[in-house]
Amino acid sequence: MALYMVHWSLNSDTKMDAAANFGPMTVEDDDADSGDVDMIGRWHDFAGEQGWAICDSPTVTDLQAWLFNWGTLISSTITPVQNDSEVRAMFQAKLG
């Protein structure tokens, strides 16, 4: 599994549609929607029409499949990220 940061922007003309779709979702709905992607945390700035999530996913394809479900309502970017221990281990291996 790999960590990814997702940033999304709401389209102004479909912002309320996104709210209407997301608002009534249950935890079970959210789990079904995200598939094999494990949500670590998600933060919303509805007024600013954007949000962020940190996810653990087996592949970037799994993550893209989840975001595809929201493709008519949001624009998104995916950035691979690492936690402190992963980066330190890489630095130590490279620097000796």
TIRO-2110 file (N, C-alpha, C; in Angstrom, 1 decimal):
// TIRO-2110
0.8, -1.2, 0.0, N, 1, A
0.0, 0.0, 0.0, CA, 1, A
0.9, 1.2, 0.0, C, 1, A
0.4, 2.3, -0.6, N, 2, A
1.1, 3.6, -0.7, CA, 2, A
0.2, 4.7, -0.2, C, 2, A
0.8, 5.7, 0.3, N, 3, A
0.1, 6.9, 0.8, CA, 3, A
0.0, 7.9, -0.3, C, 3, A
-1.2, 8.5, -0.4, N, 4, A
-1.4, 9.6, -1.4, CA, 4, A
-2.2, 10.7, -0.7, C, 4, A
-1.8, 11.9, -1.2, N, 5, A
-2.6, 13.1, -0.8, CA, 5, A
-3.5, 13.5, -2.0, C, 5, A
-4.8, 13.7, -1.7, N, 6, A
-5.7, 14.1, -2.8, CA, 6, A
-6.1, 15.5, -2.5, C, 6, A
-6.1, 16.3, -3.5, N, 7, A
-6.6, 17.7, -3.3, CA, 7, A
-7.7, 17.8, -4.4, C, 7, A
-8.9, 18.2, -4.0, N, 8, A
-10.0, 18.4, -5.0, CA, 8, A
-10.5, 19.8, -4.9, C, 8, A
-11.0, 20.2, -6.0, N, 9, A
-11.7, 21.5, -6.2, CA, 9, A
-13.1, 21.2, -6.6, C, 9, A
-14.1, 21.9, -6.0, N, 10, A
-15.4, 21.7, -6.4, CA, 10, A
-15.7, 22.7, -7.6, C, 10, A
-16.5, 22.2, -8.5, N, 11, A
-16.9, 23.1, -9.6, CA, 11, A
-18.0, 24.0, -9.1, C, 11, A
-17.9, 25.3, -9.3, N, 12, A
-18.9, 26.2, -8.7, CA, 12, A
-20.3, 25.9, -9.2, C, 12, A
-20.4, 25.5, -10.4, N, 13, A
-21.8, 25.2, -11.0, CA, 13, A
-22.4, 23.9, -10.5, C, 13, A
-21.5, 23.0, -9.9, N, 14, A
-22.1, 21.7, -9.4, CA, 14, A
-21.8, 21.5, -7.9, C, 14, A
-21.4, 22.6, -7.2, N, 15, A
-21.1, 22.6, -5.8, CA, 15, A
-22.2, 22.0, -5.0, C, 15, A
-23.4, 22.5, -5.2, N, 16, A
-24.5, 22.0, -4.4, CA, 16, A
-24.9, 20.6, -4.8, C, 16, A
-24.7, 20.2, -6.0, N, 17, A
-24.9, 18.8, -6.4, CA, 17, A
-23.9, 17.9, -5.6, C, 17, A
-22.7, 18.3, -5.5, N, 18, A
-21.7, 17.5, -4.7, CA, 18, A
-22.2, 17.4, -3.2, C, 18, A
-22.7, 18.5, -2.7, N, 19, A
-23.2, 18.5, -1.3, CA, 19, A
-24.4, 17.6, -1.1, C, 19, A
-25.3, 17.6, -2.1, N, 20, A
-26.4, 16.7, -2.1, CA, 20, A
-26.1, 15.3, -2.2, C, 20, A
-25.0, 15.0, -2.9, N, 21, A
-24.6, 13.6, -3.1, CA, 21, A
-23.8, 13.1, -1.8, C, 21, A
-22.9, 13.9, -1.3, N, 22, A
-22.0, 13.6, -0.2, CA, 22, A
-22.8, 13.6, 1.1, C, 22, A
-23.6, 14.6, 1.3, N, 23, A
-24.3, 14.8, 2.6, CA, 23, A
-25.0, 13.6, 3.2, C, 23, A
-25.8, 12.9, 2.5, N, 24, A
-26.6, 11.8, 3.0, CA, 24, A
-25.8, 10.5, 3.1, C, 24, A
-24.6, 10.5, 2.6, N, 25, A
-23.8, 9.2, 2.6, CA, 25, A
-23.6, 8.7, 4.1, C, 25, A
-23.7, 7.4, 4.2, N, 26, A
-23.3, 6.7, 5.5, CA, 26, A
-21.9, 6.3, 5.4, C, 26, A
-21.4, 5.8, 6.5, N, 27, A
-20.0, 5.2, 6.5, CA, 27, A
-19.9, 4.1, 5.6, C, 27, A
-21.0, 3.3, 5.5, N, 28, A
-21.0, 2.1, 4.6, CA, 28, A
-21.1, 2.6, 3.1, C, 28, A
-21.8, 3.6, 2.8, N, 29, A
-21.8, 4.2, 1.5, CA, 29, A
-20.4, 4.7, 1.1, C, 29, A
-19.8, 5.4, 2.0, N, 30, A
-18.4, 5.9, 1.8, CA, 30, A
-17.4, 4.8, 1.5, C, 30, A
-17.5, 3.7, 2.3, N, 31, A
-16.6, 2.5, 2.1, CA, 31, A
-16.9, 1.9, 0.8, C, 31, A
-18.1, 1.7, 0.4, N, 32, A
-18.4, 1.2, -0.9, CA, 32, A
-17.9, 2.1, -2.1, C, 32, A
-18.1, 3.4, -1.9, N, 33, A
-17.7, 4.3, -2.9, CA, 33, A
-16.2, 4.3, -3.1, C, 33, A
-15.4, 4.2, -2.0, N, 34, A
-13.9, 4.3, -2.1, CA, 34, A
-13.3, 3.0, -2.5, C, 34, A
-14.0, 1.9, -2.5, N, 35, A
-13.4, 0.6, -2.9, CA, 35, A
-12.3, 0.2, -2.0, C, 35, A
-11.1, -0.2, -2.6, N, 36, A
-9.9, -0.7, -1.8, CA, 36, A
-9.1, 0.5, -1.2, C, 36, A
-9.5, 1.7, -1.3, N, 37, A
-8.8, 2.8, -0.8, CA, 37, A
-9.2, 3.0, 0.7, C, 37, A
-8.2, 3.1, 1.5, N, 38, A
-8.4, 3.3, 3.0, CA, 38, A
-8.2, 4.8, 3.3, C, 38, A
-9.2, 5.5, 3.7, N, 39, A
-9.2, 6.9, 4.0, CA, 39, A
-8.6, 7.1, 5.4, C, 39, A
-7.5, 7.8, 5.4, N, 40, A
-6.8, 8.1, 6.7, CA, 40, A
-7.4, 9.3, 7.3, C, 40, A
-7.7, 10.3, 6.5, N, 41, A
-8.3, 11.5, 7.0, CA, 41, A
-8.8, 12.4, 5.8, C, 41, A
-9.8, 13.2, 6.0, N, 42, A
-10.3, 14.0, 4.9, CA, 42, A
-10.8, 15.3, 5.6, C, 42, A
-10.5, 16.4, 4.9, N, 43, A
-10.8, 17.8, 5.4, CA, 43, A
-11.4, 18.5, 4.3, C, 43, A
-12.4, 19.3, 4.6, N, 44, A
-13.3, 20.0, 3.7, CA, 44, A
-13.2, 21.5, 3.9, C, 44, A
-13.1, 22.3, 2.8, N, 45, A
-13.3, 23.7, 2.8, CA, 45, A
-14.4, 24.0, 1.8, C, 45, A
-15.6, 23.8, 2.3, N, 46, A
-16.7, 23.9, 1.3, CA, 46, A
-16.9, 25.4, 0.8, C, 46, A
-16.7, 26.3, 1.7, N, 47, A
-16.8, 27.7, 1.3, CA, 47, A
-15.7, 28.1, 0.2, C, 47, A
-14.6, 27.5, 0.4, N, 48, A
-13.5, 27.7, -0.6, CA, 48, A
-13.5, 26.7, -1.7, C, 48, A
-14.5, 25.9, -1.8, N, 49, A
-14.7, 24.9, -2.9, CA, 49, A
-13.5, 24.0, -3.1, C, 49, A
-13.0, 23.5, -2.0, N, 50, A
-11.8, 22.6, -2.1, CA, 50, A
-11.8, 21.6, -0.9, C, 50, A
-10.9, 20.6, -1.0, N, 51, A
-10.7, 19.7, 0.1, CA, 51, A
-9.5, 18.9, -0.1, C, 51, A
-9.1, 18.1, 1.0, N, 52, A
-7.9, 17.3, 1.0, CA, 52, A
-8.2, 16.0, 1.7, C, 52, A
-7.5, 15.0, 1.3, N, 53, A
-7.5, 13.7, 1.9, CA, 53, A
-6.2, 13.0, 1.9, C, 53, A
-5.9, 12.2, 2.9, N, 54, A
-4.7, 11.4, 2.9, CA, 54, A
-5.3, 9.9, 2.9, C, 54, A
-4.8, 9.2, 1.9, N, 55, A
-5.4, 7.8, 1.7, CA, 55, A
-4.3, 6.8, 1.5, C, 55, A
-4.6, 5.6, 1.9, N, 56, A
-3.7, 4.5, 1.7, CA, 56, A
-4.3, 3.6, 0.6, C, 56, A
-3.6, 3.3, -0.4, N, 57, A
-4.2, 2.6, -1.6, CA, 57, A
-3.3, 1.6, -2.1, C, 57, A
-3.8, 0.5, -2.5, N, 58, A
-2.9, -0.6, -3.1, CA, 58, A
-2.3, -0.1, -4.4, C, 58, A
-3.0, 0.7, -5.2, N, 59, A
-2.4, 1.2, -6.5, CA, 59, A
-3.1, 2.6, -6.7, C, 59, A
-2.4, 3.4, -7.5, N, 60, A
-2.9, 4.7, -7.9, CA, 60, A
-4.2, 4.5, -8.8, C, 60, A
-4.3, 3.3, -9.5, N, 61, A
-5.5, 3.0, -10.2, CA, 61, A
-6.7, 2.9, -9.3, C, 61, A
-6.6, 2.3, -8.2, N, 62, A
-7.7, 2.1, -7.2, CA, 62, A
-8.1, 3.5, -6.8, C, 62, A
-7.2, 4.4, -6.5, N, 63, A
-7.5, 5.8, -6.1, CA, 63, A
-8.2, 6.5, -7.2, C, 63, A
-7.7, 6.4, -8.4, N, 64, A
-8.3, 7.1, -9.6, CA, 64, A
-9.7, 6.5, -9.8, C, 64, A
-9.9, 5.2, -9.6, N, 65, A
-11.3, 4.6, -9.8, CA, 65, A
-12.3, 5.3, -8.8, C, 65, A
-11.8, 5.5, -7.6, N, 66, A
-12.7, 6.2, -6.6, CA, 66, A
-13.0, 7.6, -7.0, C, 66, A
-12.0, 8.4, -7.4, N, 67, A
-12.2, 9.7, -7.8, CA, 67, A
-13.0, 9.8, -9.1, C, 67, A
-13.0, 8.8, -9.9, N, 68, A
-13.8, 8.8, -11.1, CA, 68, A
-15.3, 8.9, -10.8, C, 68, A
-15.7, 8.3, -9.7, N, 69, A
-17.1, 8.4, -9.2, CA, 69, A
-17.6, 9.8, -9.0, C, 69, A
-16.7, 10.7, -8.8, N, 70, A
-17.0, 12.1, -8.5, CA, 70, A
-16.6, 13.0, -9.6, C, 70, A
-16.2, 12.5, -10.7, N, 71, A
-15.6, 13.2, -11.9, CA, 71, A
-16.5, 14.3, -12.5, C, 71, A
-17.8, 14.2, -12.4, N, 72, A
-18.6, 15.2, -12.9, CA, 72, A
-18.8, 16.4, -11.9, C, 72, A
-18.3, 16.2, -10.7, N, 73, A
-18.5, 17.2, -9.7, CA, 73, A
-17.3, 17.9, -9.2, C, 73, A
-16.1, 17.3, -9.4, N, 74, A
-14.9, 17.8, -8.8, CA, 74, A
-13.8, 17.7, -9.8, C, 74, A
-12.7, 18.4, -9.6, N, 75, A
-11.4, 18.3, -10.3, CA, 75, A
-10.5, 17.8, -9.2, C, 75, A
-9.5, 17.0, -9.5, N, 76, A
-8.7, 16.5, -8.4, CA, 76, A
-7.3, 16.2, -8.9, C, 76, A
-6.3, 16.3, -7.9, N, 77, A
-4.9, 15.9, -8.1, CA, 77, A
-4.5, 14.9, -7.1, C, 77, A
-3.6, 14.0, -7.5, N, 78, A
-3.1, 13.0, -6.6, CA, 78, A
-1.6, 13.1, -6.5, C, 78, A
-1.1, 13.2, -5.2, N, 79, A
0.3, 13.3, -5.0, CA, 79, A
0.7, 12.2, -4.1, C, 79, A
1.7, 11.4, -4.5, N, 80, A
2.3, 10.4, -3.6, CA, 80, A
3.0, 11.1, -2.5, C, 80, A
2.8, 10.6, -1.2, N, 81, A
3.5, 11.2, -0.1, CA, 81, A
4.0, 10.0, 0.8, C, 81, A
4.9, 10.4, 1.7, N, 82, A
5.5, 9.5, 2.6, CA, 82, A
5.5, 10.0, 4.0, C, 82, A
5.4, 9.2, 5.0, N, 83, A
5.4, 9.6, 6.4, CA, 83, A
6.9, 9.8, 6.9, C, 83, A
7.1, 10.4, 8.0, N, 84, A
8.4, 10.7, 8.5, CA, 84, A
9.4, 9.4, 8.5, C, 84, A
8.9, 8.3, 9.0, N, 85, A
9.8, 7.1, 9.1, CA, 85, A
10.2, 6.6, 7.8, C, 85, A
9.3, 6.7, 6.8, N, 86, A
9.6, 6.3, 5.4, CA, 86, A
10.7, 7.2, 4.8, C, 86, A
10.5, 8.5, 5.0, N, 87, A
11.5, 9.4, 4.4, CA, 87, A
12.9, 9.3, 5.1, C, 87, A
12.8, 9.1, 6.4, N, 88, A
14.1, 9.0, 7.2, CA, 88, A
14.8, 7.7, 6.8, C, 88, A
14.1, 6.6, 6.6, N, 89, A
14.7, 5.3, 6.2, CA, 89, A
15.4, 5.5, 4.8, C, 89, A
14.7, 6.2, 3.9, N, 90, A
15.3, 6.4, 2.6, CA, 90, A
16.5, 7.3, 2.7, C, 90, A
16.5, 8.4, 3.5, N, 91, A
17.6, 9.2, 3.7, CA, 91, A
18.8, 8.5, 4.3, C, 91, A
18.5, 7.7, 5.3, N, 92, A
19.6, 6.9, 5.9, CA, 92, A
20.2, 5.9, 5.0, C, 92, A
19.4, 5.3, 4.1, N, 93, A
19.9, 4.3, 3.2, CA, 93, A
20.8, 5.0, 2.1, C, 93, A
20.4, 6.2, 1.7, N, 94, A
21.1, 6.9, 0.7, CA, 94, A
22.3, 7.6, 1.2, C, 94, A
22.2, 8.1, 2.4, N, 95, A
23.3, 8.9, 3.0, CA, 95, A
24.3, 8.1, 3.8, C, 95, A
23.9, 6.9, 4.2, N, 96, A
24.8, 6.0, 4.9, CA, 96, A
24.7, 6.2, 6.3, C, 96, A
END
